[in-house]
Amino acid sequence: MLLSVLQANASVMDVDANLRTIDDAARRAAQAGAGLLLTPELFPVGYAPLRLHAELDPGTLPAIRERLATIARTHRIGLVYSLPALAQAQSREQYDDAAQPPHADSAWHITATLLDAAGNEVLNYAKVHLFGPEEHKAFVGAEEPPAVVDFNGIRTSMLICYDVEFPEAVRAAATRGAELLLVPTALSAGFDNVPQVLIRARALESQLNVAYANHSGHEDVYNFLGGSVVAGPDGSLLAAAGEGAALLFAEVGTEAVKAAREEVPYLRERRPELYNEWDR
Amino acid sequence: MLLSVLQANASVMDVDANLRTIDDAARRAAQAGAGLLLTPELFPVGYAPLRLHAELDPGTLPAIRERLATIARTHRIGLVYSLPALAQAQSREQYDDAAQPPHADSAWHITATLLDAAGNEVLNYAKVHLFGPEEHKAFVGAEEPPAVVDFNGIRTSMLICYDVEFPEAVRAAATRGAELLLVPTALSAGFDNVPQVLIRARALESQLNVAYANHSGHEDVYNFLGGSVVAGPDGSLLAAAGEGAALLFAEVGTEAVKAAREEVPYLRERRPELYNEWDR
């Protein structure tokens, strides 16, 4: 499958402008033959945790999601987008008081959604590892491991931004069968080692394809790195962006995954019973 | 502390030649002001699992260890060396029949030992993750997590070769307080991504110094990569060798570790209770 990755600058709270950017990328990606377009963290509303918490009316979210489904359907392309979503009550109750945002009744997760080319939701994920004081004020971290779904013949999973910096989160996807990991992100300038070292290591140590889609330029108080990448299951870079807007393409499949897992059986030779004992 | 890392070619079963190489490196490292010399996996006897299993008389090991202690004592330098060692009976019994080598009564681990500058053993480690069919025939994997000891004011731990390719093993050292991880290895040519990507990622994701000492050239049926490295807690390369013999030097300390852990609190923001639940 040809995968496309959007790196772009979003306008905070300007949903129309951001959906135009996604629509344009989806059209170009589909024309190039891509089966899936990955977009950055919170791109449809812009990355601005405190402003989103203060200004975003959750009542507007269903319509935004419907417009994103229309983009996928119109261009006949799979789409990963990231939005805030109301946390389930059960999940909220698991949090202690210190972790609760001011209005626990409207606690939000940061989520990612995978749509198929008909616009149907086929996978959802809620971010487990929140980054920095603003995210911790505006959102609650989720507790569910990443799920895996078959997408165009490839076992596919998702994480969001800071999650992927923790090897344990990628292991959870890999041990559930993931061959392709899609990661919307919002990574600030200065953290070049995250895409250049950590993402390649995640791909290599769990032997799967990892696509990492970042913002570029300034949004709210943030200055983003760009530097989006796709890494293959041998740790090689299949595609890499500079600091400006970009639409990356990379061929991702199951053959390279199988070959890597054949050559060095990392997943088979893990010793989870020991790790669980060691990590108490 | 100035750390030195020996990359060299060993002669299989020629202990005298290999100890001369270590003695020479220890002399040069001490003269340069290094507090510690790290040497490759099984270097005193050469890397050759099947030949060691067939030819090495375990009765000779105590004298080899005493000679290594004399090297440390003579040059007043800490020393990490790696040797086979008889597995404890309890550990052997934990293995099922399939994993047992032919002579279970003399089952061996691959171990690493840290000596202080007076030649005293201050830390021992036995390899948990064995690599490839030869190691599995000649040795049994251990089950204990890496321990941590204070060495010249730096919390220090050890892993061996394939162990460090598993993020879980490095986490076990980091969560026990390690600031410096010493890794004797025997990595074949062609696996450049291990030192260049995985080792840097291990240092960055657990925010500690990682030193990785490899063989160079041919030993037995193996052709080694060289490519030894020292990586800092921000994922940067502090030192890196080419393919031939080398004595690397790098300044490692606790300040950079503290700074990295302050900037991005990976270890504090891990969620081990979830990982344990996810990894069953």
Interface residues (C-beta under 8 A of the other chain):
Chain A: V128 H129 G141 E143 P145 E165 F166 P167 E168 R171 A172 T175 N193 V197 L198 R200 A201 R202 L204 E205 D234 G235 S236 V264 Y266 E269 R270 R271 P272 L274 Y275 N276 W278 D279 R280
Chain B: V128 H129 G141 E143 P145 E165 F166 P167 E168 R171 A172 T175 N193 V197 L198 R200 A201 R202 L204 E205 D234 G235 S236 V264 Y266 E269 R270 R271 P272 L274 Y275 N276 W278 D279 R280
